[in-house]
Amino acid sequence: MEKCLSIDYTLFQTDFFTMKTAIYILLALTVITGLILILPDLVSAQPPPPPDKPQQVPIDGGLGLLAAAGGAYAIKKLRDKKK
């Protein structure tokens, strides 16, 4: 009779601890592989592009009216203080 090549599976079935260890090793390798694939995108050596110029907002009549009202109030307070 021909002798087949057989694999001794008793090494894998000795107890639950070895299977648990194999699962932890597989999980660790999966996490390390994921980090190796993701980190180069997160940690780039190039600086970010400069920001666009901010929009220039014109000083409209509202701010001019506030400044005029503040000036008028200051003048009124100075005149009241003299009296």
C-alpha positions in Angstrom: 0.0 0.0 0.0 1.2 3.5 -0.8 2.1 5.8 2.0 0.5 9.2 1.6 1.9 12.4 2.8 0.0 13.2 5.9 0.0 16.3 8.1 -0.1 15.9 11.8 -2.9 18.2 13.0 -2.4 17.4 16.6 0.0 20.4 16.9 -2.9 22.7 16.1 -5.4 20.9 18.4 -3.4 20.7 21.6 -5.4 23.3 23.5 -7.4 26.5 23.0 -4.5 28.7 24.0 -2.6 28.1 20.8 -5.7 29.0 18.6 -6.2 32.1 20.8 -2.6 33.1 20.3 -2.9 32.6 16.5 -6.0 34.8 16.4 -4.2 37.5 18.4 -1.2 37.3 16.0 -3.5 37.5 13.0 -5.3 40.5 14.5 -2.0 42.3 15.2 -0.7 41.7 11.7 -3.9 43.0 10.3 -3.7 46.2 12.4 0.0 46.7 11.5 -0.7 46.2 7.8 -3.6 48.7 8.0 -1.4 51.2 9.7 1.3 50.8 7.1 -1.2 51.4 4.4 -2.9 54.4 6.0 -0.2 56.3 7.8 1.7 57.5 4.7 -1.4 59.4 3.6 -1.8 61.0 7.0 1.8 61.9 7.6 3.0 63.6 4.5 6.3 65.6 4.4 4.8 68.3 2.2 3.2 71.3 3.8 -0.5 72.0 3.0 -1.1 74.5 0.1 -1.4 78.1 1.1 -4.9 79.4 1.8 -6.7 81.4 -0.7 -6.9 85.2 -0.3 -9.7 86.1 2.1 -12.6 88.0 0.6 -12.3 91.7 1.1 -15.4 93.1 2.7 -16.2 96.7 1.9 -16.9 99.1 4.8 -20.5 99.9 4.0 -22.7 102.7 5.4 -23.5 100.7 8.5 -20.0 100.8 10.0 -19.7 104.4 9.0 -23.0 105.2 10.8 -21.7 103.4 13.9 -18.5 105.4 13.8 -20.4 108.7 13.4 -22.8 107.8 16.2 -19.9 107.0 18.5 -18.2 110.3 17.7 -21.4 112.2 18.3 -21.9 110.4 21.6 -18.3 111.2 22.7 -18.7 114.9 21.8 -22.0 115.0 23.8 -20.3 113.5 26.8 -17.4 115.9 26.6 -19.8 118.9 26.4 -21.9 117.6 29.3 -18.7 117.2 31.3 -17.7 120.8 30.8 -21.1 122.0 32.2 
